[in-house]
Amino acid sequence: MSMSREQFLATSGAQVHRLEFYLEQRWLIPEATDTGTGFTDREVARARLIEDLENDFGVNDEGIDVILHLIDQLHGMRRAFAHLKADLSDRPLPSGSQALGAD
Amino acid sequence: MAENPYDLLGVPPSAPAAEIRKAYRKLAKKHHPDLNPGDKAAEDKFKEISAAYTLLGDAEKRKRFDAGEIDASGADRPPQRYYRDYADVDDGHPYASSAGYSDFMEDESGFAELLRRAQRAQANRRGQDLRYRLPIEFVEAITGANKRISLPDGGTLDVTIPPGMVDGQVLRLKGKGAPGFGTGGPGDALIEVEILPDARFTREGDNITLELPISLSEAVLGGQIRVPTPTGDVTMSVPKGSNTGTTLRLRGKGAPRRDGGSGDELVKLKVVLPKPPDPELEAFVSTWAKGKDFNPREGNRS
């Protein structure tokens, strides 16, 4: 499940100095474990996204910072939406017009 | 998948490499799965575009494709899991942010109430992540350390600082955040490490630098001196005729590198004359003819 820094570097193909930078920027926040830091597939996928932005799309570090922040907000919203959806389907309201009514 | 890659990128077969790259970037930005987390078709589209670009972006492959030696399907991207696949899971993680909509929950409208209810209704919600700031000494950042944080609620949190921390790095302690609800489990503690400046050492990448005063006789005659390192003092030989600015390297005494091994400690020597001025030294230097002949600024004019 969790992988060491070396495994992370091998799996993600990220370079050591870039990883240092990602950690410094808090773009990646691996879990602290007894043996150091633990990375997961989530960090690998996130590092790949950063590298796509950087290498394929020509985004610079400032741009990546903005994009990640927006993506993180987008996923926060998606989660809120998913909960809303679940909540609404748990308690079907009598008519759609009243569901979002002001009172 | 076997569609003509030129058509996919929307460029004529005669397009120069720069145009192909530009067309790819434009399309890829629009279709990257992580920039379209809710669009299932984006991944397939992105795969097609990437495959087309893998083929046409490489001069050698493009030549072979144009000559009919390989077909359009010959350049498939290996399957990849995108960040969105992990970001959407509901167990909570340190990245997702509510900054984009939290104001919608504040007012008294029906929608805000629904949002709040949705949040409360997450019966098995994971606890919140709690953020802390932890100042550590320079030397602790190099060697690692065990620290104890006092929490606002009176509790404590033991933190193991791994060797080789960088300033601003965040340690995540799983399950040490606020308690969760139901079976949601607690959140994480996110500890931002602040490295305090050190009077002696400064860090440059994996190396650390130290300015070390030496006496005139040590500089002229050389000798063994004690040098502080983050892991304790070591003995180093100063070669004869050392100067202010002479830099000596203590291999492996710097910050630990992630690939194993360590950086070096760079010791910059600084010759310091005796204080107060020594009459015997003054008398010697005033009779020292060669010293007056030597002009260190010679050949140094810009």
Contacts between the chains, C-beta under 8 A, distances in Angstrom:
chain1	res1	chain2	res2	distance
A	5	B	258	5.4
A	6	B	258	7.5
A	6	B	259	7.1
A	9	B	258	7.5
A	9	B	259	7.8
A	16	B	257	7.5
A	16	B	258	5.4
A	16	B	259	6.2
A	17	B	205	8.0
A	19	B	258	7.2
A	20	B	166	6.0
A	20	B	258	7.6
A	23	B	166	6.7
A	23	B	169	5.0
A	23	B	170	7.5
A	24	B	166	5.4
A	24	B	167	7.3
A	24	B	168	5.2
A	24	B	169	6.3
A	26	B	168	7.3
A	26	B	170	5.5
A	29	B	94	4.8
A	29	B	95	7.3
A	29	B	170	5.1
A	29	B	172	5.4
A	29	B	190	6.7
A	30	B	172	6.4
A	31	B	172	4.5
A	31	B	173	7.7
A	31	B	174	5.1
A	31	B	188	7.2
A	32	B	159	7.5
A	32	B	160	7.3
A	32	B	162	7.8
A	32	B	171	4.0
A	32	B	172	5.2
A	32	B	173	5.2
A	32	B	174	7.7
A	32	B	191	7.5
A	33	B	174	7.8
A	34	B	160	6.7
A	36	B	162	4.6
A	37	B	162	6.7
A	37	B	171	7.6
A	40	B	86	8.0
A	41	B	81	6.8
A	41	B	86	6.6
A	42	B	83	7.4
A	42	B	86	3.9
A	42	B	87	7.7
A	42	B	93	6.7
A	45	B	81	5.6
A	45	B	82	6.0
A	45	B	83	4.2
A	45	B	85	6.8
A	45	B	86	5.4
A	46	B	83	4.9
A	46	B	86	7.6
A	46	B	95	7.4
A	48	B	80	6.9
A	48	B	82	7.7
A	48	B	83	7.2
A	49	B	32	8.0
A	49	B	34	4.7
A	49	B	82	7.1
A	49	B	83	4.5
A	52	B	28	7.8
A	52	B	32	6.4
A	52	B	34	7.6
A	56	B	24	7.7
A	56	B	25	6.7
A	56	B	28	5.8
A	57	B	25	5.8
A	57	B	28	6.5
A	57	B	29	5.3
A	57	B	32	7.7
A	58	B	25	6.4
A	67	B	35	7.9
A	69	B	97	7.3
A	71	B	34	6.5
A	71	B	35	7.4
A	71	B	37	7.8
A	71	B	83	7.8
A	71	B	87	7.6
A	72	B	87	8.0
A	72	B	95	4.9
A	72	B	96	5.8
A	72	B	97	4.4
A	73	B	97	4.9
A	73	B	98	7.8
A	73	B	99	5.4
A	73	B	100	3.6
A	74	B	37	6.3
A	74	B	100	7.0
A	75	B	37	6.6
A	75	B	84	7.7
A	75	B	87	4.3
A	75	B	88	6.7
A	75	B	95	7.1
A	75	B	96	4.5
A	75	B	97	7.9
A	76	B	96	4.3
A	76	B	97	4.6
A	76	B	98	4.7
A	76	B	99	7.1
A	76	B	100	6.0
A	76	B	101	7.2
A	77	B	100	5.1
A	77	B	101	5.4
A	78	B	37	6.3
A	78	B	38	6.8
A	78	B	87	8.0
A	78	B	88	6.3
A	79	B	88	7.7
A	79	B	90	6.8
A	79	B	96	6.0
A	80	B	98	7.0
A	80	B	101	5.9
A	80	B	115	6.5
A	80	B	118	6.8
A	80	B	119	7.4
A	82	B	90	7.1
A	83	B	118	4.0
A	83	B	119	6.6
A	83	B	121	6.9
A	83	B	122	5.8
A	84	B	114	6.3
A	84	B	115	6.6
A	84	B	118	4.6
A	86	B	118	7.4
A	86	B	121	7.6
A	87	B	114	6.9
A	87	B	117	6.0
A	87	B	118	4.3
A	87	B	121	5.0
A	88	B	114	7.5
A	90	B	121	7.4
A	99	B	110	7.9
A	99	B	114	8.0
A	100	B	110	5.6
A	100	B	111	5.5
A	100	B	114	7.3
A	101	B	110	5.5
A	102	B	109	5.9
A	102	B	110	5.7
A	103	B	110	6.5
